Amino acid sequence: MKILHSCGLVTKNRDGQYAIPPGQLVSKEERILDYGICLLRLGVPTKA
């Protein structure tokens, strides 16, 4: 997480918890993050 924070991909609050910056979250329901050169899909179920 320290590496992601140092690259600016996540933020850290006063309590020391990491969070995704609001501007990076494209779809909260589908858990899609947009970092410009890549889209990350978090927790999207795969078809078996």
Phi and psi in radians as a Rosetta constraint file:
Dihedral C 1 N 2 CA 2 C 2 CIRCULARHARMONIC -1.086 0.35
Dihedral N 2 CA 2 C 2 N 3 CIRCULARHARMONIC -0.662 0.35
Dihedral C 2 N 3 CA 3 C 3 CIRCULARHARMONIC -1.165 0.35
Dihedral N 3 CA 3 C 3 N 4 CIRCULARHARMONIC -0.773 0.35
Dihedral C 3 N 4 CA 4 C 4 CIRCULARHARMONIC -1.081 0.35
Dihedral N 4 CA 4 C 4 N 5 CIRCULARHARMONIC -0.675 0.35
Dihedral C 4 N 5 CA 5 C 5 CIRCULARHARMONIC -1.182 0.35
Dihedral N 5 CA 5 C 5 N 6 CIRCULARHARMONIC -0.744 0.35
Dihedral C 5 N 6 CA 6 C 6 CIRCULARHARMONIC -1.168 0.35
Dihedral N 6 CA 6 C 6 N 7 CIRCULARHARMONIC -0.445 0.35
Dihedral C 6 N 7 CA 7 C 7 CIRCULARHARMONIC -1.513 0.35
Dihedral N 7 CA 7 C 7 N 8 CIRCULARHARMONIC -0.128 0.35
Dihedral C 7 N 8 CA 8 C 8 CIRCULARHARMONIC 1.467 0.35
Dihedral N 8 CA 8 C 8 N 9 CIRCULARHARMONIC 0.246 0.35
Dihedral C 8 N 9 CA 9 C 9 CIRCULARHARMONIC -1.439 0.35
Dihedral N 9 CA 9 C 9 N 10 CIRCULARHARMONIC -0.392 0.35
Dihedral C 9 N 10 CA 10 C 10 CIRCULARHARMONIC -2.367 0.35
Dihedral N 10 CA 10 C 10 N 11 CIRCULARHARMONIC 2.802 0.35
Dihedral C 10 N 11 CA 11 C 11 CIRCULARHARMONIC -1.967 0.35
Dihedral N 11 CA 11 C 11 N 12 CIRCULARHARMONIC 2.890 0.35
Dihedral C 11 N 12 CA 12 C 12 CIRCULARHARMONIC -2.222 0.35
Dihedral N 12 CA 12 C 12 N 13 CIRCULARHARMONIC 2.271 0.35
Dihedral C 12 N 13 CA 13 C 13 CIRCULARHARMONIC -1.585 0.35
Dihedral N 13 CA 13 C 13 N 14 CIRCULARHARMONIC -3.082 0.35
Dihedral C 13 N 14 CA 14 C 14 CIRCULARHARMONIC -1.075 0.35
Dihedral N 14 CA 14 C 14 N 15 CIRCULARHARMONIC -0.525 0.35
Dihedral C 14 N 15 CA 15 C 15 CIRCULARHARMONIC -1.418 0.35
Dihedral N 15 CA 15 C 15 N 16 CIRCULARHARMONIC -0.074 0.35
Dihedral C 15 N 16 CA 16 C 16 CIRCULARHARMONIC 1.542 0.35
Dihedral N 16 CA 16 C 16 N 17 CIRCULARHARMONIC 0.148 0.35
Dihedral C 16 N 17 CA 17 C 17 CIRCULARHARMONIC -1.530 0.35
Dihedral N 17 CA 17 C 17 N 18 CIRCULARHARMONIC 2.482 0.35
Dihedral C 17 N 18 CA 18 C 18 CIRCULARHARMONIC -1.558 0.35
Dihedral N 18 CA 18 C 18 N 19 CIRCULARHARMONIC 2.562 0.35
Dihedral C 18 N 19 CA 19 C 19 CIRCULARHARMONIC -2.525 0.35
Dihedral N 19 CA 19 C 19 N 20 CIRCULARHARMONIC 2.747 0.35
Dihedral C 19 N 20 CA 20 C 20 CIRCULARHARMONIC -1.462 0.35
Dihedral N 20 CA 20 C 20 N 21 CIRCULARHARMONIC 2.273 0.35
Dihedral C 20 N 21 CA 21 C 21 CIRCULARHARMONIC -1.052 0.35
Dihedral N 21 CA 21 C 21 N 22 CIRCULARHARMONIC 2.412 0.35
Dihedral C 21 N 22 CA 22 C 22 CIRCULARHARMONIC -0.984 0.35
Dihedral N 22 CA 22 C 22 N 23 CIRCULARHARMONIC -0.587 0.35
Dihedral C 22 N 23 CA 23 C 23 CIRCULARHARMONIC -1.208 0.35
Dihedral N 23 CA 23 C 23 N 24 CIRCULARHARMONIC -0.309 0.35
Dihedral C 23 N 24 CA 24 C 24 CIRCULARHARMONIC -1.551 0.35
Dihedral N 24 CA 24 C 24 N 25 CIRCULARHARMONIC -0.302 0.35
Dihedral C 24 N 25 CA 25 C 25 CIRCULARHARMONIC -1.505 0.35
Dihedral N 25 CA 25 C 25 N 26 CIRCULARHARMONIC 1.878 0.35
Dihedral C 25 N 26 CA 26 C 26 CIRCULARHARMONIC -1.396 0.35
Dihedral N 26 CA 26 C 26 N 27 CIRCULARHARMONIC -0.888 0.35
Dihedral C 26 N 27 CA 27 C 27 CIRCULARHARMONIC -2.337 0.35
Dihedral N 27 CA 27 C 27 N 28 CIRCULARHARMONIC 1.950 0.35
Dihedral C 27 N 28 CA 28 C 28 CIRCULARHARMONIC -1.191 0.35
Dihedral N 28 CA 28 C 28 N 29 CIRCULARHARMONIC -0.651 0.35
Dihedral C 28 N 29 CA 29 C 29 CIRCULARHARMONIC -1.176 0.35
Dihedral N 29 CA 29 C 29 N 30 CIRCULARHARMONIC -0.699 0.35
Dihedral C 29 N 30 CA 30 C 30 CIRCULARHARMONIC -1.641 0.35
Dihedral N 30 CA 30 C 30 N 31 CIRCULARHARMONIC -0.051 0.35
Dihedral C 30 N 31 CA 31 C 31 CIRCULARHARMONIC 0.979 0.35
Dihedral N 31 CA 31 C 31 N 32 CIRCULARHARMONIC 0.973 0.35
Dihedral C 31 N 32 CA 32 C 32 CIRCULARHARMONIC -1.929 0.35
Dihedral N 32 CA 32 C 32 N 33 CIRCULARHARMONIC 2.236 0.35
Dihedral C 32 N 33 CA 33 C 33 CIRCULARHARMONIC -1.944 0.35
Dihedral N 33 CA 33 C 33 N 34 CIRCULARHARMONIC 2.450 0.35
Dihedral C 33 N 34 CA 34 C 34 CIRCULARHARMONIC -2.045 0.35
Dihedral N 34 CA 34 C 34 N 35 CIRCULARHARMONIC 1.982 0.35
Dihedral C 34 N 35 CA 35 C 35 CIRCULARHARMONIC -1.906 0.35
Dihedral N 35 CA 35 C 35 N 36 CIRCULARHARMONIC 0.432 0.35
Dihedral C 35 N 36 CA 36 C 36 CIRCULARHARMONIC 1.519 0.35
Dihedral N 36 CA 36 C 36 N 37 CIRCULARHARMONIC -1.110 0.35
Dihedral C 36 N 37 CA 37 C 37 CIRCULARHARMONIC -1.642 0.35
Dihedral N 37 CA 37 C 37 N 38 CIRCULARHARMONIC -0.144 0.35
Dihedral C 37 N 38 CA 38 C 38 CIRCULARHARMONIC -2.667 0.35
Dihedral N 38 CA 38 C 38 N 39 CIRCULARHARMONIC 2.648 0.35
Dihedral C 38 N 39 CA 39 C 39 CIRCULARHARMONIC -1.872 0.35
Dihedral N 39 CA 39 C 39 N 40 CIRCULARHARMONIC 2.293 0.35
Dihedral C 39 N 40 CA 40 C 40 CIRCULARHARMONIC -1.874 0.35
Dihedral N 40 CA 40 C 40 N 41 CIRCULARHARMONIC 2.249 0.35
Dihedral C 40 N 41 CA 41 C 41 CIRCULARHARMONIC -1.899 0.35
Dihedral N 41 CA 41 C 41 N 42 CIRCULARHARMONIC 1.915 0.35
Dihedral C 41 N 42 CA 42 C 42 CIRCULARHARMONIC -1.721 0.35
Dihedral N 42 CA 42 C 42 N 43 CIRCULARHARMONIC 2.177 0.35
Dihedral C 42 N 43 CA 43 C 43 CIRCULARHARMONIC 1.224 0.35
Dihedral N 43 CA 43 C 43 N 44 CIRCULARHARMONIC 0.362 0.35
Dihedral C 43 N 44 CA 44 C 44 CIRCULARHARMONIC -1.403 0.35
Dihedral N 44 CA 44 C 44 N 45 CIRCULARHARMONIC 2.140 0.35
Dihedral C 44 N 45 CA 45 C 45 CIRCULARHARMONIC -1.141 0.35
Dihedral N 45 CA 45 C 45 N 46 CIRCULARHARMONIC 2.517 0.35
Dihedral C 45 N 46 CA 46 C 46 CIRCULARHARMONIC -1.709 0.35
Dihedral N 46 CA 46 C 46 N 47 CIRCULARHARMONIC 2.650 0.35
Dihedral C 46 N 47 CA 47 C 47 CIRCULARHARMONIC -1.396 0.35
Dihedral N 47 CA 47 C 47 N 48 CIRCULARHARMONIC 2.368 0.35
